[in-house]
């Protein structure tokens, strides 16, 4: 499933992963964070997935991952997250 994958040092491509700071695709990503929208959920930045340094943000990954909204309807992890907020 689509996720925001947080990286360190304001470097989306080569920054060390910070998985404890990952976000759901629907969550806003504030300025000052770096990482990438993992549209296919494979925990890797693929060439077609956008990365962001600390000076830019996608808002949330649903805006840049075209399949995210459709997939979310069937995403058990997203549903459990919403129920336990």
Secondary structure in CASP SS format (residue, H / E / C, confidence):
PFRMAT SS
TARGET T0000
AUTHOR 0000-0000-0000
METHOD secondary structure of the structure
MODEL  1
X C 1.00
X C 1.00
X E 1.00
X E 1.00
X E 1.00
X E 1.00
X E 1.00
X C 1.00
X C 1.00
X C 1.00
X C 1.00
X C 1.00
X C 1.00
X C 1.00
X C 1.00
X C 1.00
X E 1.00
X C 1.00
X H 1.00
X H 1.00
X H 1.00
X C 1.00
X E 1.00
X E 1.00
X C 1.00
X C 1.00
X C 1.00
X C 1.00
X E 1.00
X C 1.00
X C 1.00
X C 1.00
X C 1.00
X E 1.00
X E 1.00
X E 1.00
X E 1.00
X E 1.00
X C 1.00
X C 1.00
X C 1.00
X C 1.00
X C 1.00
X C 1.00
X C 1.00
X C 1.00
X C 1.00
X C 1.00
X C 1.00
X C 1.00
X E 1.00
X E 1.00
X C 1.00
X C 1.00
X C 1.00
X C 1.00
X C 1.00
X C 1.00
X E 1.00
X C 1.00
X H 1.00
X H 1.00
X H 1.00
X C 1.00
X C 1.00
X C 1.00
X C 1.00
X H 1.00
X H 1.00
X H 1.00
X H 1.00
X H 1.00
X C 1.00
X C 1.00
X C 1.00
X H 1.00
X H 1.00
X H 1.00
X H 1.00
X H 1.00
X H 1.00
X H 1.00
X H 1.00
X C 1.00
X C 1.00
END
